[in-house]
Amino acid sequence: MPNEARLPALLGAVVAAALVVSGLHPHDRPTWLLETLPAMIVLAVLAATFRRFPLTPLLYVLIALHALVLIYGGAYTYALTPFGDWLRETFALTRNPYDRLGHFMQGFVPAMAAREILLRHRVVNGPRWRAFLIVCVCLAISACYEFLEWWTALAIGADADAFLATQGDPWDTQWDMALAGVGACGALILLGRMHDRQLARFEHSP
């Protein structure tokens, strides 16, 4: 196996194994399917496009971490994750905050994916306009996910509570989108230079 393929293959194996284990005895099977379906789709897309459009190691790691967050939340439901319960007890919070982590990642990881695509395809050259567009893309993704939650609630009624994970918070949707925006901005600030160094190897790619 070529060196550049080892990391994606290893990460893919880890995510696939976590997916299988999480699906053995999930807390709620429909919720597990809804929460893990994005990870399944992304895993299939990355496998299909690896030779034609390989990504930077940083992005592969981030995508794998995001997939694991989704899988863990799907196994327990976001409101009942043990890690979230530990955070609630440790920091005296009023709710299980794992859902907040999930929506933060929903901005953090897509921001780097959007950045990689925009830079490699030379869509936007100006760094300020590029950063603005990336944050807008992440907020749009977050909004679409909130629409999905809404439609799911309309379709299955009270049975959607485990998927929505609002935990009685009337401002849950606003919190979700705000955290996605914070995650997107944080990723650009913290990882931009590291990402640029890894993108340098694609500089002369068509």
C-alpha positions in Angstrom: 0.0 0.0 0.0 1.4 3.5 -0.9 2.4 5.6 2.0 -0.2 8.3 1.2 -2.9 5.7 1.3 -2.1 4.2 4.7 -3.5 7.0 6.9 -6.9 7.2 5.1 -7.1 3.4 5.1 -6.3 3.2 8.8 -8.8 5.9 9.7 -11.4 4.4 7.5 -11.0 1.0 9.2 -11.3 2.7 12.6 -14.5 4.5 11.7 -16.0 1.4 10.0 -15.2 -0.7 13.1 -16.7 2.0 15.4 -19.8 2.1 13.2 -20.3 -1.7 13.3 -19.8 -1.8 17.1 -22.2 1.1 17.7 -24.8 -0.6 15.6 -24.9 -3.8 17.6 -27.0 -2.6 20.5 -27.8 1.1 20.0 -30.1 2.8 22.5 -32.5 3.7 19.8 -32.1 2.1 16.3 -33.9 4.8 14.2 -31.9 7.5 16.0 -28.7 5.6 15.5 -29.4 5.4 11.7 -30.3 9.1 11.5 -27.2 10.2 13.4 -24.7 7.8 11.7 -26.0 8.1 8.1 -23.9 11.2 7.3 -20.8 9.3 8.5 -21.7 6.3 6.2 -22.2 8.6 3.2 -19.0 10.5 3.7 -17.0 7.3 4.2 -18.4 5.9 0.9 -17.7 9.2 -0.9 -14.1 9.4 0.4 -13.4 5.8 -0.7 -14.8 6.5 -4.1 -12.9 9.7 -4.7 -9.6 8.8 -3.0 -7.6 8.3 -6.2 -9.1 11.2 -8.1 -9.1 13.8 -5.3 -7.1 12.7 -2.2 -7.3 15.0 0.7 -4.7 16.4 3.1 -3.8 14.2 6.1 -5.2 16.9 8.4 -8.6 16.8 6.8 -8.7 13.0 6.8 -8.1 13.1 10.6 -10.7 15.8 11.2 -13.3 13.9 9.2 -12.6 10.7 11.1 -12.9 12.5 14.4 -16.2 14.1 13.3 -17.5 10.6 12.2 -16.6 9.2 15.6 -18.5 12.0 17.3 -21.5 11.2 15.2 -21.2 7.5 15.8 -20.8 7.8 19.6 -23.8 10.1 19.7 -25.8 7.7 17.6 -25.1 4.8 19.8 -26.4 6.4 23.0 -28.4 9.3 21.6 -26.9 12.7 22.1 -28.8 13.5 25.3 -27.7 10.3 27.0 -24.0 9.9 26.1 -21.9 8.9 29.2 -19.2 11.4 28.2 -21.8 14.2 28.1 -23.2 13.1 31.5 -19.6 13.3 32.9 -19.2 16.8 31.5 -22.6 17.9 33.0 -21.6 16.5 36.4 -18.1 17.8 36.4 -18.9 21.4 35.3 -22.4 21.5 37.1 -24.2 22.1 33.8 -28.0 22.0 33.4 -28.0 19.5 30.5 -25.9 16.9 28.7 -23.7 19.1 26.4 -22.7 16.4 23.9 -25.1 17.8 21.4 -23.3 21.2 21.6 -20.0 19.4 20.8 -21.6 17.7 17.8 -22.7 21.1 16.4 -19.4 22.7 17.1 -17.8 19.9 15.0 -20.4 20.5 12.4 -18.7 23.9 11.8 -15.1 23.0 12.6 -14.7 20.1 10.2 -16.7 21.3 7.2 -14.8 24.6 7.4 -11.6 22.8 6.7 -13.2 20.7 4.0 -14.6 23.8 2.3 -11.2 25.6 2.6 -9.4 22.7 1.0 -11.9 22.6 -2.0 -11.9 26.3 -2.5 -8.1 26.6 -2.4 -7.3 23.6 -4.6 -9.9 24.7 -7.2 -8.8 28.3 -6.8 -12.4 29.4 -6.4 -11.7 32.5 -4.3 -8.2 34.0 -4.1 -8.7 36.7 -1.5 -8.2 35.3 2.1 -10.8 37.5 3.7 -13.5 36.7 1.1 -12.6 33.1 1.3 -12.9 33.0 5.1 -16.3 34.8 4.9 -17.5 32.3 2.3 -16.3 29.3 4.3 -18.2 30.5 7.4 -21.3 31.1 5.3 -21.1 27.6 3.8 -20.8 26.1 7.3 -23.8 28.1 8.6 -25.8 26.9 5.5 -24.9 23.3 6.3 -26.0 23.8 9.9 -29.3 25.5 8.7 -30.0 22.5 6.4 -29.4 20.1 9.3 -31.9 22.1 11.4 -34.4 21.8 8.6 -33.8 18.0 8.6 -34.5 17.9 12.3 -37.7 19.9 11.8 -38.9 17.6 9.0 -38.1 14.6 11.0 -40.1 15.9 14.0 -43.0 16.6 11.7 -42.8 13.1 10.2 -42.5 11.0 13.3 -43.7 13.3 16.1 -42.7 12.6 19.7 -40.5 9.7 18.5 -38.1 12.3 17.2 -37.1 13.6 20.6 -34.0 11.4 20.8 -32.8 12.6 17.5 -33.5 16.3 18.2 -31.8 16.2 21.6 -33.2 19.6 22.5 -33.6 18.6 26.2 -36.3 21.1 26.7 -34.2 24.1 25.5 -36.4 26.5 23.4 -33.2 28.1 22.0 -31.6 24.8 21.0 -31.7 25.6 17.2 -30.0 29.0 17.8 -27.3 27.4 20.0 -26.7 24.8 17.4 -26.1 27.3 14.6 -24.1 29.6 16.8 -21.7 26.8 17.8 -21.3 25.7 14.2 -20.3 29.3 13.4 -17.8 29.4 16.3 -16.4 26.0 15.2 -15.9 27.3 11.6 -14.1 30.4 12.8 -12.0 28.5 15.3 -10.9 26.0 12.7 -9.8 28.7 10.3 -7.8 30.5 13.0 -6.2 27.5 14.6 -5.5 25.3 11.6 -5.1 27.6 8.7 -1.3 27.6 8.6 -1.0 23.9 9.2 -3.5 23.3 6.4 -1.5 25.6 4.0 1.7 23.6 4.6 -0.1 20.4 3.8 -1.8 21.9 0.8 1.5 22.9 -0.7 2.0 19.4 -2.2 -1.1 20.0 -4.3 0.1 23.3 -5.6 0.9 22.1 -9.1 -1.9 19.6 -9.3 -4.4 20.3 -12.2 
